[in-house]
Amino acid sequence: MNDRNQIDTQALARLNSIGGSSFVREMIELFLADAPKRLQAVRDAQAVGDLIAISEATHALKSSARTLGSNHLHALASQIESMTRFQQSENLPALLDDLEQACRASCHQLEGEKQNYPR
Amino acid sequence: MKKIALVEDNADNRLVVRVILGKWFQVTCYEDGPQALEGFIHNRPDLILLDISLPKMDGVEVLRCVRAIPQLRPLPVFALTAYEMPGDRENLLAAGFDDYIAKPILNVQDFVARIQHALENVAL
């Protein structure tokens, strides 16, 4: 796995300090449930060339990614949101492929991190 | 216990705010603007945390409605948003929000302090 896709476990530790282990686990489970839907919304918007819808879907993914320490995913979502909000689409297909890869990598890692945060 | 209303469509953000503020405040969550406006009338909060990117009505539209309803008009309303491009903060404050909190909430103490400060100012 590419290093830039590594989850920042300090972010999970910070959540743990706020609400404890079961809270972190619930946050991870919410991300694992929501991220694929957000990604699908991005792809659906791409299929019809709707840049505003891409911006909205990446916006939703962005803060969740940062909360859970998926910093590369956050950076990509932020870049795509900024571009599409202003109707810019240069290199967008490649960026969306990167976004999908980063999202899948984050989900895979967070699935593994769940064991560190029992209910 | 003071009442905080949170209008936020993302479940993970609702959970974070509930966990952070639940120790000090009674937090009521709404997932969209129309649901929130109806709730504010029946269960008037002391302060509103309002996401901007919401389904049905965006946060700025919800704020306009709050300011147009006499019994809600004086309430402090904070923008709670992941919009963080240059100018976003200034634009939201110019639209009438009392404060701007960037998501994700990285400084919990500052977040709580700003809410407490706003509530104290309303009480004066």
gemmi code that builds the backbone of each chain (N, CA, C; Angstrom):
import gemmi

chains = {
    "A": [
        ("MET", (0.833, -1.208, 0.000), (0.000, 0.000, 0.000), (0.865, 1.254, 0.000)),
        ("ASN", (0.452, 2.240, -0.798), (1.189, 3.494, -0.846), (1.181, 4.189, 0.528)),
        ("ASP", (2.349, 4.691, 0.970), (2.452, 5.301, 2.297), (1.507, 6.479, 2.479)),
        ("ARG", (1.290, 7.222, 1.387), (0.461, 8.427, 1.537), (-0.979, 8.068, 1.888)),
        ("ASN", (-1.354, 6.809, 1.645), (-2.705, 6.376, 2.003), (-2.817, 5.899, 3.444)),
        ("GLN", (-1.697, 5.924, 4.183), (-1.744, 5.451, 5.561), (-2.661, 6.327, 6.417)),
        ("ILE", (-3.454, 5.682, 7.232), (-4.290, 6.408, 8.203), (-3.388, 7.022, 9.273)),
        ("ASP", (-3.678, 8.266, 9.633), (-2.981, 8.921, 10.742), (-3.648, 8.441, 12.040)),
        ("THR", (-2.989, 7.523, 12.717), (-3.616, 6.925, 13.899), (-3.733, 7.928, 15.054)),
        ("GLN", (-3.000, 9.045, 14.953), (-3.160, 10.097, 15.971), (-4.582, 10.674, 15.939)),
        ("ALA", (-5.146, 10.716, 14.748), (-6.520, 11.225, 14.635), (-7.486, 10.304, 15.369)),
        ("LEU", (-7.256, 8.996, 15.264), (-8.112, 8.044, 15.979), (-7.888, 8.155, 17.486)),
        ("ALA", (-6.634, 8.375, 17.868), (-6.333, 8.550, 19.298), (-7.025, 9.802, 19.833)),
        ("ARG", (-7.083, 10.833, 19.012), (-7.748, 12.072, 19.433), (-9.245, 11.816, 19.651)),
        ("LEU", (-9.852, 11.072, 18.730), (-11.267, 10.722, 18.902), (-11.459, 9.891, 20.164)),
        ("ASN", (-10.507, 8.999, 20.412), (-10.580, 8.155, 21.612), (-10.563, 9.008, 22.878)),
        ("SER", (-9.767, 10.069, 22.844), (-9.682, 10.944, 24.024), (-10.973, 11.742, 24.208)),
        ("ILE", (-11.707, 11.948, 23.123), (-12.972, 12.698, 23.211), (-14.105, 11.810, 23.726)),
        ("GLY", (-14.204, 10.604, 23.171), (-15.394, 9.816, 23.489), (-15.174, 8.360, 23.820)),
        ("GLY", (-13.905, 7.935, 23.842), (-13.622, 6.559, 24.210), (-13.687, 5.578, 23.042)),
        ("SER", (-13.358, 4.342, 23.367), (-13.188, 3.302, 22.357), (-14.460, 3.035, 21.547)),
        ("SER", (-15.585, 2.927, 22.210), (-16.811, 2.594, 21.472), (-17.214, 3.729, 20.523)),
        ("PHE", (-16.881, 4.967, 20.922), (-17.141, 6.121, 20.046), (-16.283, 6.039, 18.777)),
        ("VAL", (-15.003, 5.724, 18.944), (-14.122, 5.609, 17.772), (-14.639, 4.505, 16.842)),
        ("ARG", (-15.025, 3.403, 17.437), (-15.514, 2.290, 16.629), (-16.770, 2.693, 15.850)),
        ("GLU", (-17.664, 3.413, 16.523), (-18.895, 3.847, 15.847), (-18.569, 4.816, 14.711)),
        ("MET", (-17.598, 5.714, 14.947), (-17.186, 6.652, 13.893), (-16.633, 5.886, 12.691)),
        ("ILE", (-15.802, 4.884, 12.969), (-15.238, 4.079, 11.873), (-16.355, 3.363, 11.120)),
        ("GLU", (-17.288, 2.811, 11.856), (-18.382, 2.067, 11.204), (-19.258, 2.993, 10.360)),
        ("LEU", (-19.483, 4.219, 10.846), (-20.245, 5.184, 10.047), (-19.501, 5.513, 8.755)),
        ("PHE", (-18.181, 5.690, 8.867), (-17.392, 5.993, 7.672), (-17.454, 4.825, 6.684)),
        ("LEU", (-17.302, 3.616, 7.197), (-17.317, 2.441, 6.317), (-18.674, 2.279, 5.631)),
        ("ALA", (-19.735, 2.716, 6.305), (-21.070, 2.627, 5.700), (-21.309, 3.756, 4.695)),
        ("ASP", (-20.813, 4.955, 5.021), (-21.135, 6.133, 4.207), (-20.184, 6.366, 3.029)),
        ("ALA", (-18.900, 6.080, 3.225), (-17.912, 6.425, 2.193), (-18.228, 5.790, 0.834)),
        ("PRO", (-18.591, 4.501, 0.780), (-18.910, 3.939, -0.543), (-20.100, 4.640, -1.206)),
        ("LYS", (-21.067, 5.087, -0.403), (-22.221, 5.803, -0.970), (-21.780, 7.163, -1.522)),
        ("ARG", (-20.910, 7.837, -0.768), (-20.397, 9.132, -1.237), (-19.618, 8.952, -2.536)),
        ("LEU", (-18.811, 7.906, -2.558), (-18.008, 7.635, -3.755), (-18.914, 7.340, -4.949)),
        ("GLN", (-19.965, 6.568, -4.704), (-20.898, 6.255, -5.789), (-21.595, 7.532, -6.280)),
        ("ALA", (-21.911, 8.426, -5.342), (-22.539, 9.699, -5.730), (-21.594, 10.507, -6.619)),
        ("VAL", (-20.297, 10.463, -6.302), (-19.298, 11.157, -7.131), (-19.289, 10.552, -8.530)),
        ("ARG", (-19.257, 9.225, -8.593), (-19.205, 8.549, -9.901), (-20.491, 8.793, -10.704)),
        ("ASP", (-21.625, 8.796, -10.022), (-22.901, 9.065, -10.711), (-22.898, 10.484, -11.293)),
        ("ALA", (-22.374, 11.418, -10.507), (-22.312, 12.811, -10.976), (-21.339, 12.942, -12.140)),
        ("GLN", (-20.234, 12.215, -12.061), (-19.254, 12.225, -13.162), (-19.896, 11.696, -14.448)),
        ("ALA", (-20.707, 10.655, -14.310), (-21.313, 10.016, -15.492), (-22.214, 10.979, -16.263)),
        ("VAL", (-22.821, 11.939, -15.544), (-23.699, 12.898, -16.217), (-23.042, 14.281, -16.346)),
        ("GLY", (-21.765, 14.368, -15.981), (-21.022, 15.625, -16.145), (-21.491, 16.738, -15.227)),
        ("ASP", (-21.994, 16.382, -14.052), (-22.521, 17.385, -13.114), (-21.427, 17.773, -12.115)),
        ("LEU", (-20.720, 18.855, -12.413), (-19.579, 19.248, -11.571), (-20.026, 19.715, -10.182)),
        ("ILE", (-21.184, 20.368, -10.099), (-21.659, 20.819, -8.777), (-21.978, 19.616, -7.883)),
        ("ALA", (-22.582, 18.595, -8.472), (-22.891, 17.394, -7.688), (-21.598, 16.690, -7.257)),
        ("ILE", (-20.577, 16.713, -8.113), (-19.274, 16.155, -7.717), (-18.724, 16.954, -6.540)),
        ("SER", (-18.827, 18.273, -6.624), (-18.334, 19.133, -5.548), (-19.035, 18.815, -4.231)),
        ("GLU", (-20.360, 18.649, -4.286), (-21.129, 18.384, -3.058), (-20.776, 17.023, -2.462)),
        ("ALA", (-20.610, 16.034, -3.329), (-20.319, 14.686, -2.820), (-18.903, 14.616, -2.237)),
        ("THR", (-17.956, 15.283, -2.869), (-16.591, 15.269, -2.324), (-16.509, 16.112, -1.056)),
        ("HIS", (-17.337, 17.154, -0.981), (-17.384, 17.969, 0.238), (-17.770, 17.099, 1.432)),
        ("ALA", (-18.771, 16.252, 1.243), (-19.235, 15.393, 2.336), (-18.164, 14.389, 2.747)),
        ("LEU", (-17.420, 13.903, 1.766), (-16.365, 12.915, 2.044), (-15.176, 13.552, 2.755)),
        ("LYS", (-14.956, 14.815, 2.453), (-13.740, 15.513, 2.905), (-13.613, 15.574, 4.423)),
        ("SER", (-14.625, 16.068, 5.090), (-14.460, 16.266, 6.540), (-14.457, 14.939, 7.281)),
        ("SER", (-15.233, 13.971, 6.779), (-15.222, 12.650, 7.416), (-13.838, 12.023, 7.303)),
        ("ALA", (-13.222, 12.185, 6.142), (-11.882, 11.619, 5.932), (-10.880, 12.234, 6.895)),
        ("ARG", (-10.958, 13.535, 7.063), (-9.988, 14.190, 7.949), (-10.218, 13.808, 9.408)),
        ("THR", (-11.477, 13.704, 9.780), (-11.795, 13.327, 11.159), (-11.147, 11.992, 11.518)),
        ("LEU", (-11.121, 11.065, 10.550), (-10.603, 9.723, 10.824), (-9.145, 9.553, 10.408)),
        ("GLY", (-8.480, 10.626, 10.063), (-7.052, 10.549, 9.764), (-6.718, 10.057, 8.370)),
        ("SER", (-7.683, 10.071, 7.477), (-7.406, 9.695, 6.076), (-6.961, 10.961, 5.342)),
        ("ASN", (-5.733, 11.344, 5.596), (-5.292, 12.667, 5.149), (-5.138, 12.777, 3.631)),
        ("HIS", (-4.702, 11.699, 2.994), (-4.580, 11.745, 1.531), (-5.958, 11.830, 0.879)),
        ("LEU", (-6.887, 11.070, 1.409), (-8.259, 11.125, 0.893), (-8.841, 12.528, 1.104)),
        ("HIS", (-8.583, 13.095, 2.270), (-9.048, 14.459, 2.559), (-8.467, 15.448, 1.550)),
        ("ALA", (-7.156, 15.325, 1.280), (-6.493, 16.262, 0.357), (-7.066, 16.142, -1.055)),
        ("LEU", (-7.276, 14.914, -1.501), (-7.842, 14.713, -2.845), (-9.276, 15.245, -2.924)),
        ("ALA", (-10.078, 14.936, -1.904), (-11.466, 15.399, -1.900), (-11.519, 16.921, -1.885)),
        ("SER", (-10.621, 17.520, -1.114), (-10.578, 18.977, -1.027), (-10.206, 19.597, -2.378)),
        ("GLN", (-9.201, 18.982, -3.038), (-8.765, 19.491, -4.354), (-9.897, 19.382, -5.380)),
        ("ILE", (-10.561, 18.238, -5.388), (-11.635, 18.025, -6.367), (-12.820, 18.948, -6.065)),
        ("GLU", (-13.131, 19.099, -4.785), (-14.234, 20.001, -4.409), (-13.952, 21.430, -4.893)),
        ("SER", (-12.715, 21.892, -4.647), (-12.354, 23.260, -5.036), (-12.475, 23.459, -6.539)),
        ("MET", (-11.936, 22.495, -7.296), (-11.980, 22.605, -8.763), (-13.402, 22.651, -9.278)),
        ("THR", (-14.187, 21.665, -8.845), (-15.518, 21.499, -9.433), (-16.483, 22.588, -8.967)),
        ("ARG", (-16.226, 23.116, -7.784), (-17.068, 24.226, -7.302), (-16.965, 25.418, -8.253)),
        ("PHE", (-15.790, 25.551, -8.888), (-15.582, 26.659, -9.825), (-15.578, 26.174, -11.283)),
        ("GLN", (-16.247, 25.022, -11.490), (-16.483, 24.505, -12.848), (-15.185, 24.184, -13.597)),
        ("GLN", (-14.153, 23.809, -12.878), (-12.904, 23.407, -13.530), (-12.837, 21.883, -13.555)),
        ("SER", (-12.477, 21.328, -14.717), (-12.484, 19.866, -14.828), (-11.183, 19.302, -15.391)),
        ("GLU", (-10.142, 20.125, -15.428), (-8.874, 19.655, -15.977), (-8.321, 18.504, -15.133)),
        ("ASN", (-7.986, 17.407, -15.802), (-7.406, 16.234, -15.145), (-8.383, 15.574, -14.163)),
        ("LEU", (-9.653, 15.900, -14.268), (-10.621, 15.394, -13.284), (-10.760, 13.865, -13.295)),
        ("PRO", (-10.830, 13.210, -14.463), (-10.984, 11.742, -14.430), (-9.861, 11.045, -13.655)),
        ("ALA", (-8.629, 11.503, -13.851), (-7.507, 10.877, -13.133), (-7.609, 11.144, -11.639)),
        ("LEU", (-8.018, 12.357, -11.277), (-8.171, 12.680, -9.852), (-9.280, 11.847, -9.209)),
        ("LEU", (-10.348, 11.618, -9.945), (-11.439, 10.803, -9.391), (-11.010, 9.347, -9.239)),
        ("ASP", (-10.175, 8.872, -10.168), (-9.625, 7.514, -9.996), (-8.761, 7.447, -8.734)),
        ("ASP", (-7.945, 8.494, -8.524), (-7.114, 8.548, -7.305), (-7.991, 8.587, -6.053)),
        ("LEU", (-9.069, 9.360, -6.151), (-9.989, 9.470, -5.009), (-10.581, 8.099, -4.664)),
        ("GLU", (-10.985, 7.385, -5.688), (-11.590, 6.068, -5.448), (-10.571, 5.124, -4.816)),
        ("GLN", (-9.355, 5.162, -5.338), (-8.306, 4.286, -4.790), (-8.019, 4.652, -3.321)),
        ("ALA", (-7.932, 5.949, -3.054), (-7.644, 6.397, -1.683), (-8.791, 6.028, -0.748)),
        ("CYS", (-10.008, 6.125, -1.242), (-11.177, 5.799, -0.418), (-11.180, 4.308, -0.076)),
        ("ARG", (-10.891, 3.491, -1.068), (-10.859, 2.037, -0.813), (-9.727, 1.694, 0.155)),
        ("ALA", (-8.587, 2.340, -0.009), (-7.450, 2.077, 0.887), (-7.800, 2.487, 2.320)),
        ("SER", (-8.466, 3.615, 2.462), (-8.851, 4.093, 3.799), (-9.831, 3.124, 4.453)),
        ("CYS", (-10.817, 2.680, 3.670), (-11.795, 1.741, 4.218), (-11.111, 0.452, 4.675)),
        ("HIS", (-10.168, -0.023, 3.862), (-9.451, -1.259, 4.203), (-8.687, -1.099, 5.509)),
        ("GLN", (-8.000, 0.026, 5.640), (-7.216, 0.250, 6.860), (-8.098, 0.454, 8.076)),
        ("LEU", (-9.173, 1.212, 7.889), (-10.055, 1.471, 9.033), (-10.756, 0.190, 9.486)),
        ("GLU", (-11.022, -0.684, 8.549), (-11.585, -1.995, 8.921), (-10.626, -2.705, 9.873)),
        ("GLY", (-9.333, -2.605, 9.566), (-8.325, -3.210, 10.433), (-8.199, -2.502, 11.773)),
        ("GLU", (-8.349, -1.179, 11.760), (-8.205, -0.397, 13.005), (-9.336, -0.677, 13.997)),
        ("LYS", (-10.455, -1.152, 13.478), (-11.604, -1.383, 14.364), (-11.253, -2.295, 15.535)),
        ("GLN", (-10.381, -3.270, 15.279), (-10.047, -4.230, 16.344), (-9.342, -3.557, 17.521)),
        ("ASN", (-8.752, -2.382, 17.271), (-8.085, -1.661, 18.361), (-9.062, -0.877, 19.222)),
        ("TYR", (-10.316, -0.831, 18.788), (-11.320, -0.030, 19.499), (-12.561, -0.881, 19.770)),
        ("PRO", (-12.484, -1.721, 20.794), (-13.643, -2.569, 21.112), (-14.808, -1.749, 21.648)),
        ("ARG", (-15.980, -2.314, 21.549), (-17.175, -1.645, 22.068), (-17.136, -1.542, 23.581)),
    ],
    "B": [
        ("MET", (-30.071, 23.018, 32.054), (-29.066, 22.765, 31.017), (-29.466, 23.509, 29.737)),
        ("LYS", (-28.534, 24.274, 29.179), (-28.825, 25.015, 27.945), (-29.044, 24.046, 26.777)),
        ("LYS", (-29.843, 24.515, 25.810), (-30.202, 23.645, 24.684), (-29.487, 24.094, 23.397)),
        ("ILE", (-28.805, 23.139, 22.790), (-28.127, 23.387, 21.515), (-28.834, 22.593, 20.430)),
        ("ALA", (-29.141, 23.257, 19.323), (-29.697, 22.557, 18.159), (-28.590, 22.404, 17.118)),
        ("LEU", (-28.450, 21.212, 16.599), (-27.464, 20.934, 15.551), (-28.210, 20.533, 14.286)),
        ("VAL", (-27.932, 21.239, 13.192), (-28.521, 20.882, 11.898), (-27.378, 20.369, 11.024)),
        ("GLU", (-27.381, 19.080, 10.749), (-26.217, 18.434, 10.118), (-26.702, 17.148, 9.453)),
        ("ASP", (-26.389, 16.986, 8.175), (-26.890, 15.795, 7.475), (-25.951, 14.597, 7.576)),
        ("ASN", (-24.707, 14.807, 7.991), (-23.775, 13.687, 8.093), (-23.825, 13.069, 9.489)),
        ("ALA", (-24.091, 11.773, 9.520), (-24.248, 11.083, 10.808), (-22.974, 11.148, 11.647)),
        ("ASP", (-21.817, 11.072, 11.001), (-20.579, 11.071, 11.800), (-20.355, 12.429, 12.462)),
        ("ASN", (-20.682, 13.496, 11.755), (-20.537, 14.823, 12.364), (-21.537, 15.032, 13.501)),
        ("ARG", (-22.743, 14.505, 13.324), (-23.730, 14.601, 14.414), (-23.224, 13.876, 15.656)),
        ("LEU", (-22.647, 12.720, 15.438), (-22.149, 11.935, 16.571), (-21.017, 12.668, 17.298)),
        ("VAL", (-20.091, 13.251, 16.547), (-18.973, 13.975, 17.168), (-19.488, 15.118, 18.037)),
        ("VAL", (-20.399, 15.895, 17.487), (-20.907, 17.056, 18.238), (-21.687, 16.603, 19.465)),
        ("ARG", (-22.490, 15.572, 19.318), (-23.247, 15.035, 20.464), (-22.299, 14.600, 21.584)),
        ("VAL", (-21.240, 13.908, 21.211), (-20.305, 13.395, 22.227), (-19.569, 14.549, 22.904)),
        ("ILE", (-19.150, 15.535, 22.112), (-18.403, 16.662, 22.691), (-19.305, 17.516, 23.585)),
        ("LEU", (-20.477, 17.867, 23.077), (-21.318, 18.837, 23.792), (-22.271, 18.208, 24.803)),
        ("GLY", (-22.489, 16.903, 24.662), (-23.473, 16.232, 25.509), (-23.150, 16.296, 26.989)),
        ("LYS", (-21.864, 16.559, 27.303), (-21.475, 16.642, 28.716), (-21.977, 17.940, 29.355)),
        ("TRP", (-22.177, 18.958, 28.533), (-22.518, 20.277, 29.080), (-23.904, 20.784, 28.671)),
        ("PHE", (-24.391, 20.281, 27.537), (-25.626, 20.837, 26.976), (-26.594, 19.721, 26.576)),
        ("GLN", (-27.857, 20.133, 26.446), (-28.842, 19.223, 25.852), (-28.802, 19.440, 24.339)),
        ("VAL", (-28.413, 18.436, 23.598), (-28.224, 18.581, 22.147), (-29.372, 17.896, 21.401)),
        ("THR", (-30.008, 18.658, 20.519), (-31.044, 18.094, 19.649), (-30.554, 18.178, 18.204)),
        ("CYS", (-30.642, 17.076, 17.489), (-30.116, 17.037, 16.118), (-31.242, 17.026, 15.082)),
        ("TYR", (-30.982, 17.717, 13.990), (-31.880, 17.737, 12.837), (-31.046, 17.465, 11.595)),
        ("GLU", (-31.677, 16.778, 10.621), (-30.910, 16.370, 9.443), (-31.086, 17.300, 8.251)),
        ("ASP", (-32.095, 18.173, 8.291), (-32.265, 19.122, 7.187), (-32.962, 20.382, 7.692)),
        ("GLY", (-32.997, 21.402, 6.849), (-33.514, 22.691, 7.246), (-34.993, 22.703, 7.613)),
        ("PRO", (-35.878, 22.174, 6.756), (-37.308, 22.212, 7.093), (-37.613, 21.505, 8.414)),
        ("GLN", (-36.980, 20.352, 8.615), (-37.182, 19.614, 9.874), (-36.705, 20.461, 11.054)),
        ("ALA", (-35.579, 21.142, 10.867), (-35.010, 21.954, 11.947), (-35.910, 23.145, 12.279)),
        ("LEU", (-36.394, 23.838, 11.265), (-37.212, 25.031, 11.516), (-38.483, 24.671, 12.273)),
        ("GLU", (-39.073, 23.550, 11.923), (-40.255, 23.089, 12.652), (-39.878, 22.764, 14.104)),
        ("GLY", (-38.744, 22.105, 14.265), (-38.284, 21.741, 15.612), (-37.960, 22.963, 16.461)),
        ("PHE", (-37.361, 23.994, 15.851), (-36.989, 25.203, 16.610), (-38.234, 25.870, 17.222)),
        ("ILE", (-39.339, 25.821, 16.480), (-40.566, 26.471, 16.956), (-41.109, 25.742, 18.191)),
        ("HIS", (-41.080, 24.411, 18.118), (-41.673, 23.621, 19.208), (-40.706, 23.413, 20.368)),
        ("ASN", (-39.438, 23.454, 20.100), (-38.428, 23.222, 21.135), (-37.313, 24.250, 20.911)),
        ("ARG", (-37.584, 25.464, 21.372), (-36.673, 26.588, 21.074), (-35.302, 26.350, 21.692)),
        ("PRO", (-34.258, 26.343, 20.854), (-32.912, 26.144, 21.404), (-32.354, 27.463, 21.942)),
        ("ASP", (-31.223, 27.375, 22.640), (-30.514, 28.576, 23.091), (-29.445, 28.989, 22.089)),
        ("LEU", (-29.018, 28.043, 21.279), (-27.997, 28.332, 20.254), (-28.133, 27.281, 19.151)),
        ("ILE", (-27.860, 27.711, 17.917), (-27.983, 26.804, 16.763), (-26.621, 26.615, 16.101)),
        ("LEU", (-26.271, 25.359, 15.844), (-25.091, 25.021, 15.035), (-25.615, 24.548, 13.691)),
        ("LEU", (-25.206, 25.228, 12.632), (-25.841, 25.011, 11.335), (-24.803, 24.664, 10.271)),
        ("ASP", (-24.917, 23.466, 9.739), (-24.106, 23.081, 8.586), (-24.545, 23.931, 7.385)),
        ("ILE", (-23.683, 24.090, 6.412), (-24.035, 24.908, 5.234), (-24.526, 24.035, 4.081)),
        ("SER", (-23.815, 22.957, 3.824), (-24.201, 22.077, 2.723), (-25.220, 21.065, 3.225)),
        ("LEU", (-26.490, 21.400, 3.034), (-27.589, 20.573, 3.553), (-28.549, 20.239, 2.423)),
        ("PRO", (-29.260, 19.113, 2.526), (-30.291, 18.823, 1.522), (-31.508, 19.735, 1.723)),
        ("LYS", (-32.261, 19.942, 0.680), (-33.532, 20.707, 0.677), (-33.329, 22.221, 0.788)),
        ("MET", (-32.628, 22.670, 1.823), (-32.321, 24.112, 1.993), (-30.885, 24.182, 2.472)),
        ("ASP", (-30.095, 25.102, 1.914), (-28.734, 25.201, 2.459), (-28.752, 26.018, 3.757)),
        ("GLY", (-27.626, 26.009, 4.442), (-27.560, 26.627, 5.757), (-27.849, 28.120, 5.743)),
        ("VAL", (-27.465, 28.798, 4.682), (-27.720, 30.249, 4.601), (-29.221, 30.513, 4.489)),
        ("GLU", (-29.923, 29.673, 3.741), (-31.387, 29.812, 3.650), (-32.043, 29.556, 4.999)),
        ("VAL", (-31.543, 28.555, 5.707), (-32.100, 28.261, 7.044), (-31.877, 29.460, 7.961)),
        ("LEU", (-30.681, 30.043, 7.893), (-30.385, 31.226, 8.724), (-31.355, 32.366, 8.415)),
        ("ARG", (-31.610, 32.587, 7.128), (-32.549, 33.667, 6.749), (-33.914, 33.433, 7.381)),
        ("CYS", (-34.359, 32.168, 7.358), (-35.665, 31.848, 7.964), (-35.639, 32.104, 9.469)),
        ("VAL", (-34.550, 31.700, 10.119), (-34.428, 31.918, 11.576), (-34.521, 33.408, 11.881)),
        ("ARG", (-33.842, 34.222, 11.106), (-33.840, 35.670, 11.355), (-35.193, 36.311, 11.036)),
        ("ALA", (-35.992, 35.612, 10.234), (-37.301, 36.159, 9.862), (-38.396, 35.771, 10.852)),
        ("ILE", (-38.100, 34.877, 11.775), (-39.104, 34.429, 12.755), (-38.822, 35.152, 14.073)),
        ("PRO", (-39.734, 36.024, 14.510), (-39.432, 36.898, 15.657), (-38.924, 36.175, 16.886)),
        ("GLN", (-39.527, 35.033, 17.242), (-39.093, 34.379, 18.488), (-37.738, 33.684, 18.348)),
        ("LEU", (-37.263, 33.507, 17.120), (-35.958, 32.858, 16.909), (-34.863, 33.867, 16.564)),
        ("ARG", (-35.267, 35.048, 16.143), (-34.321, 36.027, 15.591), (-33.104, 36.304, 16.485)),
        ("PRO", (-33.268, 36.425, 17.815), (-32.084, 36.787, 18.625), (-31.102, 35.641, 18.859)),
        ("LEU", (-31.442, 34.434, 18.441), (-30.587, 33.284, 18.783), (-29.218, 33.376, 18.123)),
        ("PRO", (-28.155, 33.039, 18.860), (-26.855, 32.910, 18.199), (-26.859, 31.706, 17.262)),
        ("VAL", (-26.375, 31.924, 16.049), (-26.308, 30.843, 15.058), (-24.877, 30.750, 14.551)),
        ("PHE", (-24.274, 29.577, 14.738), (-22.902, 29.345, 14.279), (-22.935, 28.529, 12.990)),
        ("ALA", (-22.117, 28.920, 12.030), (-21.892, 28.068, 10.860), (-20.904, 26.983, 11.274)),
        ("LEU", (-21.269, 25.733, 11.002), (-20.397, 24.594, 11.313), (-20.163, 23.885, 9.989)),
        ("THR", (-19.018, 24.115, 9.395), (-18.892, 23.746, 7.986), (-17.486, 23.309, 7.587)),
        ("ALA", (-17.438, 22.478, 6.574), (-16.154, 22.074, 6.003), (-15.767, 22.967, 4.821)),
        ("TYR", (-16.565, 24.023, 4.568), (-16.134, 25.003, 3.564), (-15.005, 25.820, 4.166)),
        ("GLU", (-13.844, 25.704, 3.585), (-12.655, 26.301, 4.197), (-11.776, 26.990, 3.159)),
        ("MET", (-12.368, 27.361, 2.041), (-11.589, 28.080, 1.032), (-11.475, 29.552, 1.438)),
        ("PRO", (-10.462, 30.236, 0.890), (-10.332, 31.662, 1.219), (-11.646, 32.391, 0.939)),
        ("GLY", (-12.096, 33.164, 1.901), (-13.317, 33.933, 1.719), (-14.557, 33.270, 2.280)),
        ("ASP", (-14.531, 31.954, 2.485), (-15.739, 31.267, 2.980), (-16.142, 31.800, 4.349)),
        ("ARG", (-15.175, 31.901, 5.254), (-15.481, 32.373, 6.609), (-16.093, 33.779, 6.565)),
        ("GLU", (-15.445, 34.661, 5.808), (-15.901, 36.053, 5.741), (-17.303, 36.128, 5.129)),
        ("ASN", (-17.527, 35.322, 4.091), (-18.840, 35.354, 3.434), (-19.955, 34.889, 4.378)),
        ("LEU", (-19.651, 33.874, 5.180), (-20.679, 33.356, 6.089), (-20.942, 34.346, 7.228)),
        ("LEU", (-19.910, 34.970, 7.737), (-20.118, 35.978, 8.781), (-20.897, 37.169, 8.211)),
        ("ALA", (-20.587, 37.520, 6.976), (-21.312, 38.626, 6.332), (-22.775, 38.263, 6.100)),
        ("ALA", (-23.041, 36.963, 5.929), (-24.426, 36.520, 5.718), (-25.243, 36.580, 6.998)),
        ("GLY", (-24.572, 36.775, 8.140), (-25.312, 36.930, 9.389), (-25.048, 35.883, 10.451)),
        ("PHE", (-24.132, 34.958, 10.184), (-23.781, 33.990, 11.226), (-23.006, 34.702, 12.336)),
        ("ASP", (-23.201, 34.221, 13.554), (-22.525, 34.838, 14.696), (-21.104, 34.322, 14.866)),
        ("ASP", (-20.835, 33.139, 14.349), (-19.472, 32.596, 14.422), (-19.338, 31.527, 13.350)),
        ("TYR", (-18.108, 31.105, 13.141), (-17.783, 30.125, 12.094), (-16.895, 29.067, 12.726)),
        ("ILE", (-17.333, 27.815, 12.669), (-16.543, 26.698, 13.201), (-16.220, 25.778, 12.025)),
        ("ALA", (-14.932, 25.530, 11.823), (-14.534, 24.656, 10.722), (-14.615, 23.192, 11.157)),
        ("LYS", (-15.100, 22.354, 10.231), (-15.118, 20.911, 10.464), (-13.924, 20.280, 9.760)),
        ("PRO", (-13.332, 19.234, 10.289), (-13.693, 18.642, 11.570), (-13.255, 19.505, 12.743)),
        ("ILE", (-13.880, 19.281, 13.876), (-13.573, 20.068, 15.074), (-12.272, 19.520, 15.674)),
        ("LEU", (-11.216, 20.293, 15.537), (-9.908, 19.818, 15.998), (-9.580, 20.327, 17.400)),
        ("ASN", (-10.140, 21.468, 17.768), (-9.858, 22.038, 19.082), (-11.156, 22.049, 19.902)),
        ("VAL", (-11.323, 20.995, 20.659), (-12.574, 20.811, 21.399), (-12.773, 21.914, 22.439)),
        ("GLN", (-11.703, 22.266, 23.149), (-11.814, 23.289, 24.196), (-12.257, 24.627, 23.612)),
        ("ASP", (-11.668, 24.993, 22.480), (-12.027, 26.256, 21.830), (-13.487, 26.225, 21.362)),
        ("PHE", (-13.897, 25.101, 20.816), (-15.281, 24.930, 20.341), (-16.270, 25.146, 21.486)),
        ("VAL", (-16.036, 24.478, 22.596), (-16.944, 24.595, 23.743), (-16.901, 26.019, 24.309)),
        ("ALA", (-15.702, 26.591, 24.374), (-15.557, 27.943, 24.939), (-16.318, 28.971, 24.106)),
        ("ARG", (-16.284, 28.822, 22.790), (-16.981, 29.788, 21.935), (-18.488, 29.678, 22.103)),
        ("ILE", (-18.975, 28.475, 22.284), (-20.413, 28.289, 22.524), (-20.790, 28.884, 23.876)),
        ("GLN", (-19.999, 28.584, 24.891), (-20.310, 29.122, 26.226), (-20.282, 30.649, 26.222)),
        ("HIS", (-19.300, 31.212, 25.541), (-19.186, 32.661, 25.467), (-20.430, 33.273, 24.800)),
        ("ALA", (-20.860, 32.668, 23.702), (-22.047, 33.178, 22.990), (-23.291, 33.077, 23.870)),
        ("LEU", (-23.406, 31.990, 24.599), (-24.574, 31.809, 25.479), (-24.558, 32.825, 26.620)),
        ("GLU", (-23.378, 33.110, 27.141), (-23.267, 34.105, 28.212), (-23.651, 35.491, 27.703)),
        ("ASN", (-23.252, 35.809, 26.480), (-23.565, 37.131, 25.912), (-25.064, 37.283, 25.665)),
        ("VAL", (-25.726, 36.201, 25.263), (-27.168, 36.258, 25.058), (-27.870, 36.487, 26.383)),
        ("ALA", (-27.335, 35.865, 27.431), (-27.975, 35.966, 28.746), (-27.849, 37.354, 29.349)),
        ("LEU", (-26.861, 38.136, 28.893), (-26.624, 39.456, 29.494), (-27.696, 40.463, 29.074)),
    ],
}
model = gemmi.Model(1)
for chain_id, residues in chains.items():
    chain = gemmi.Chain(chain_id)
    for i, (resn, *xyz) in enumerate(residues, 1):
        res = gemmi.Residue()
        res.name, res.seqid = resn, gemmi.SeqId(i, " ")
        for name, pos in zip(("N", "CA", "C"), xyz):
            atom = gemmi.Atom()
            atom.name, atom.element = name, gemmi.Element(name[0])
            atom.pos, atom.b_iso = gemmi.Position(*pos), 0.0
            res.add_atom(atom)
        chain.add_residue(res)
    model.add_chain(chain)
structure = gemmi.Structure()
structure.add_model(model)
structure.setup_entities()
